[in-house]
Amino acid sequence: MVDSNSESGFLKDFQIPTSILVPESEVVNVDHVPKCPVIVFINSKSGGQLGGELLVTFCSLLNENQVFDLGKEAPDKVLRRIYANLERLKLNGHEFAVNIEERLRLIVAGGDGTAGWLLGVVCDLKLSHPPPIATVPLGTGNNLPFAFGWGKKNPGTDRHSVKSFLGQVMKAKEMKMDNWHILMRMRAPKQGSCDPIAPLELPHSLHAFHRVSEGDDLNVEGCHTFRGGFWNYFSMGMDAQVSYAFHSERKLHPEKFKNQLINQSTYAKLGCTQGWFMAPLFHPSGNIAQLAKVKIMKKYGQWQELNIPHSIRSIVCLNLPSFSGGLNPWGTPSGIMRRDRDLTPPYVDDGHLEIVGFRDGWHGLVLLAPKGHGTRLAQAHRIRFEFHKGAQDHTYMRIDGEPWKQPLPVDDDTVVVEISHLGQVNMLATHDCRSKSVHDHSTTSHNNAEEEDSNEEDSTQEGEEFRKFGAADTFRIPDEVDISQLS
């Protein structure tokens, strides 16, 4: 009985009255304003059966009206309805509505795409007091949850696990995170299909790449222009090609991709069969320098061309220090790098992206060692890729884990991809948070030499040292794969 009362008292600090959640419901006097009211969004299809189980557990612990299945109702409709009701109640003098709005926190359970969807909605709504967001890892990569300390393994779905998670949400600190706008423009084809890319082939996370309207100031006559956004990264080249092969295979045979371990093994095998570990041999004309001219802009600066070494076949523009299952390709630059090249640690709220290059899968293995990192190319406030007629008729791109095959010019036209800083969103971070804030002096201190790299910029080491760390999906070679037999 004591345990039951204790649980009931604990859960009251998270439960929201029905009168807040359901506009037509009767308004009753509230004798307890929750310390940490939450609205929970769950992708019931994520994590195999885990999403559905988590939905049931949250509904049993909280008011079922504050828990939503994203497969049944979109987050923008939910939040518009709840915030409109909050405004109505505040206008009618209900003080508890003010308190709920000030203390409200959001929880989203799903993959990075699901989390990005909710983040995009919260930004689009332009709320006067945007609620901070906690992420439950239910996907394959789980880079967003990992970057803010929520882990990358699928969580428990029982009552004890969910209550433990709620306790973490209450104690979590708020932290700003940059979000990024991406624009893609290409000449409309004179013949054939109207759209250069089949709509279903484009990423759907963050409702990315909406076609601009005729009245949009980004619209250019005679061109197709798409716009969207991302939170974690934009990448182009071989890593995106492997990801595209994986997603295509999963789309054709979804029944084979219900286990996280099998998914990771399949991903790794595709890295081998796609030639990622023998890129110079399999893709001699696929380096980034041949495909595109890359320009960058520092904050309040002018466009300048970025020199990309001809060995680089994959380029990653990073917002978070978590990529390909939790690796940090940028690392922490040494004092010499900061002085000579004006490079800083990867802060998530400084208005800059970290641009990192990789030669091939072997180069990527350096991330598995302590202080390992890719080829640091630059940090930039804006990035512009210009693709001209050249070595290939297509390339592969990826934002936040969602890949697509991008046609390149076949005549003298240019395909442009431009990335620019859009704003910031409030995140919730645990004490295990790996992300650093430029405003937090405890994370900007450079006195901890153990965090800094001590290797040369492009150095790699070989041998058993790297194998014992495990590997991320993009870079791992399964033990059972005989590379000599790949073709």
Secondary structure, DSSP 8 states (H G I E B T S, - for coil): -HHHHHHHHHHHTT---HHHH-TTS-----S---SS-EEEEE-TTTTTTHHHHHHHHHHHHS-GGGEEETTTS-HHHHHHHHHHHHHHHHHTT-HHHHHHHHH-EEEEEE-HHHHHHHHHHHHHHT-SS---EEEEE-SSS-HHHHHTTS-SS----SHHHHHHHHHHHHH-EEEEEEEEEEEEEEE--SSS-SSSS-GGGS--GGG--EE--TTSTT--TTEEEEEEEESSEEEEEHHHHHHHHHHHHHHH-GGG---HHHHHHHHHHHHHHTTGGGHHHH-TT--HHHHEEEEEE-TT--EEE----TT--EEEEESSS-BTTTB-SS----HHHHHHH-----BSSSS-EEEEEESSHHHHGGGGSTT---EEEEEESEEEEEE-S-S-SEEEEEETTEEEEEE--SSS--EEEEEEEEEEEEEEE-TT---B-TT-HHHH----GGGS--S-TT----SHHHHTT---TTT---TT--GGG--
